[in-house]
Amino acid sequence: MRNSLKRYNLAISACCNNNCVFCMERNDNKPRPLNTNIEDRKYLTVSLLKKIIPDLDKSISIMLTNGEPTLSQELMDIVRTLKNNSFSDITLQTNGRRLSHMDYCIELIKAGITSFSISIHGSNYKIHEALTRTRDSFQQTFSGIENLLKLKKLFPYLKIFTTTTVNKINVNDIKNLMKLFIAERPLINTMVLNPVSLRGNALLHSKNLAISYTSIFESVNRSLLELGIGKTEKLVITDLPQCINSFYSGPSEDIYQIKRKNKIKHIPLKVGEESSKRSNCAECIYYNTCPGVSCEYIKTFGWDEFIPIKK
């Protein structure tokens, strides 16, 4: 049974300088802000953080997320505030484009960032930018990863994660991504694969993006075999029930989400969308820890691939 990882998710920015076709937060049918560099004050600020810090458990890890956090003018001050209040595990979830500036990377690390989770969705610019719909985003993101690998030699405690949203466009590129981030760059701690979360843009473009969980798992196993890589802790596939993905799952995430108002919302298991289980799921030994399957996914692919694990 997977352990649970407790984490505070702090929503930093409403804006993003990519325009990902699978974005959960953005919907192409809705108008975008006229100026995406203007910070949306409904999201976390230093003043709000100082108010809620007494209510936070300092032993729980922090994830700075939502939109693109590096666009926030208050990001550095938020990180310093967390560090000065004894939070020692602070992860920045980012598309990595601003990390192409070495000085900015160093400033983030000195402020208190201990881990970077960098979104990259293809092994080359054609695939990555077909998904981000943003020119030059691949080169900037890849340069950011290379900068962090150089800095890890100076800051050995630093953790580097790559995250890839797997879909129809890049599923056959998984092997190349594994070669880049597992075989050729051993200093990268973990390569994380996420299935498409069917909401926002991803739901709007689901016919061109959505791929079954089984197809993802089969592609991963085939790629590992072709690269001659055995089972490795450097690879994690998230949000797949263990009846599909019994080998490369990370821990279940016990999330405390802090966003907009001075409230802490507890999400016992990471789900992402409204999820469901069918009656025979109760026969599975992982029933109590499984987050279920999103209702939109079931509408698209049905229940046939989900078979309860009884032993």
N, C-alpha and C positions, 0 to 999 in steps of 0.2 A: 504494500500500500504506500502511496506517495505521501511524503511529509507535506506539511503546510508551511508556506512562506508568508509571514506577515509583512505588510507593506503599506505605507501611506502614499497615496497618489495625490500629488499637488498639481492642480491644473494651472499652468503658468500663462499661457497665451491663447488668444482666440484666433490668431492669424497664422498663416503658413506661407512660405515662399516657394513651395512646390504646389502642384495642382493634381495630386494623385487620382487616377481614375477609380481606385478602390477605397478612397478616403471614407472613413466611417462618419466623420464630423461634417463633411461638406456635401452638398447636393447641387449638381449642375443645373437643376431646374429652379433653384432659388438664386436671387441676385447676390453677388459677392460685395463685400465692403468696397467703397470707392478707393480707399487707401489702406492696404493691408498692413502698413507700418504703424498705423495708429493703434495703440494698445487698448484692448477692450477692458474697461475697469471692473467688469463683472468677475474677472478672474483674480487669482491670488496677487496680493500686493504685500510689501514689507510690513505695512501697518496692520493688515489683517493677520499676517503670520505671527507678529508679536503678540496679538490678542489670543491666538489659539495655542501658542507654544506650551503654556502651562497644562493644557489638556492632552498633550501628546506624550506618548511613551518613547523615551529616548533610545530604548533598545531596539525599536522597530526601524527597518530600513525606509529610506525616502526615495520616491521616484518623481522627478520633475518632468512633467509631461503635458500633453494637450497642445494641439496646433504645433507650432515650432517655438519651443521655449527660448531659443537664442535670439528671437526677435523682441523679447521683452527687455525694456530698458532697465528693469529692476532685477534681472536675473542674478547678476553678481551680488547685489545686496541681499537677495533672498538666500543665496548659497552661504554667504558669510554669516548671516543671522543664524542659519541652521548649525553651522560649524561652531560658532561662538556659544551656542546653547547645547553643546556636547553631542550633537548627532554626528556619528562617525561613518555611516554607510549612506552615501548620497549619490544616486544615479541620475544622470542626465539622459533623457530619451530625445534623440535629435535626428534630423535628416543629415547632419554632419557637414553641411555646406560651409558654415562659418568656421568650422574646424580646419579648413584649408589654410587658415591664417595661424601660423605657429604661435605668435604672441598671444592670440586669443585662447588657444588651448592651454598655454602655460598659466594665463590669468585664471581660467576656470579651475585648474588643478590646485593652484595656490589658494583660491577662495574656499575650496573644500570638496570639490567633486572627486569621488573615489572610483566611480564607474561610468563608462560611456556605453549607451545602447544606441547603435547607429543603424538607421534604416537604409538598406541598399537592396535593390530588387532585380538586378541583373549583373552579369559578369562583364558586360560591355555597355557602351553608351546607347546603342540602338534599343536594347531591351529595357534598360533602366529608364531611359527618357521616354520610351513609348508608354510607360506606366506613370511616371511623374509629370509628363507633359510639360517639362521645363528644360529649356536649352541649357547646356553646360552643367546640369546638376550632377551627372555621373562623375565628371572629372573633379569637381569640387568635393563631393562626398568621398571619393576614393583617395584624394589627396589628404582629406581629414583623417581617414583611417591610417594612412602611412605616417602622418605626423604623430598620431598617438602611439604607434608602434615604436617610433624613435624615442618618444618621451618615456615610454615604459622602461627603458633601460636606465633612465634617471630616477623614475618613480616606480620601483618594482611592485609596489602594492596596487598599482592601477589595474583595473579590470576593463577589458574591452570586449563588447558583445556586438555582433552584427545581427540584424533582424531582417528577414525577408518575408513578404507576404506572397504566398504561393498561389498561382492562378494559371489559367490556360496559356497566358502569354509567356510565362517564365518557367513553367514546370519542367520543360526539357533542358533548362539551363541549370538545374540544381547540381548536376555533376560538376560543371565548371565553377560554380560558386563554392562547392566543397573543396575543390582543388585550390582555389584562391585562399580560402579562409580557414581551412583545416590542414590540408597537406602542406601548403607552401608558406603559411604564416602561423607557426606554432605559438607565437606570443598572444594570439587572439584566444581569449578564454573560452568563448562559446559562440557557436553559430546557431541562431534561433530561427526556426521556420514557423510562420503563422498561416493558417488557412484564411481565406477571405472572410471577413465578417460582414454578413449581408445586411447592411444598413447604409444610409447616406448614398454616396456615389456608387459604392459596391453593389447595392441593391438595384440601383438604377441601371447599371451596366452588367448585371449578373449573367446575362446570356453569353456575354463575351469573356467573362472572368471566372465564374464559379466552377470549381472542380471538386470532385468527390474526395472525401477523406481517404478512402481506400486508394485512390489514384495517387495521392500525395505520398502515402506510406510506401506504396510499391515503387514509385520513382526514387524515393530516398534509398530504399534497400538495394535497388538496382545500381544506383550511382556509387554507393559504398563498395559494392562488389566489384564494379568495373575499375574503381580507383585502388582496390586492394586495401581498403580501410575496414577494420573490424568494428564491432560495437564500441562506441566511444562516448565519453561523457561530454565531449566538446560539441556534441550535436543534441539539440532539443527541439521537439515538435510540440507546440503548445496547443491547448484547447481541443485536442482530439481525445474522445473517450478511450479508456484503456482497452476496450474490446476491439478497437481499431489499431491503436498505437501502444503496444505493450512494452516497447524497448527504449524509446527515446523521449519519454515524457519528463518534463521538469516537474517540480513540486506544485501542488495545488496552491493557488494564490489567495490568501486571506487579506482582502484589500479594504483599507479605510480611505474613502474618497473625500477629499476636501476641495470644494469648488463653489465659487460665487458667494454664498452666505457663510456666516460663522457657524457652520454645522459640519459634523463628521458623519458621513454615511457609511455604515459597515456592510460590505458585500462578502459574505462568508466564503463563497467560491466564485472565481472569475467565470463569468458567463458571456458578457458582452451584449447579448440581446435576450429577449424573452426566450426561455428554453423549456423543454419538456422531456418527459420520459414516458415510455409506454409500459403497459402492465407487466410484461415479462422482464423488464429491467430489474424488477424487485428480486429476481433469481440470481443476479450478478453479485459477486463478492465485493465489487467496488461501488455498489449502489449508493451508499451513504456519503461517499466522497466524490462521486461523479457529478460534474456540473450540468449534465444533460446535453441535449442537442438543440440548437436554435430552431425555432419554429419555421423561420424562413428557409433554413437548410432542408428541413423535412419536406416542405412544400416542393422543393426543387429535386431532391434525390430520394426521398422516401426512407423507410426503415430497414430495408433488406440487408444492408451491410452491417447492422448492429446486432451482434449475437452475444448474449450474456455469458460472462466467464463464471463458471460454477466451481472451479477448483483453483 
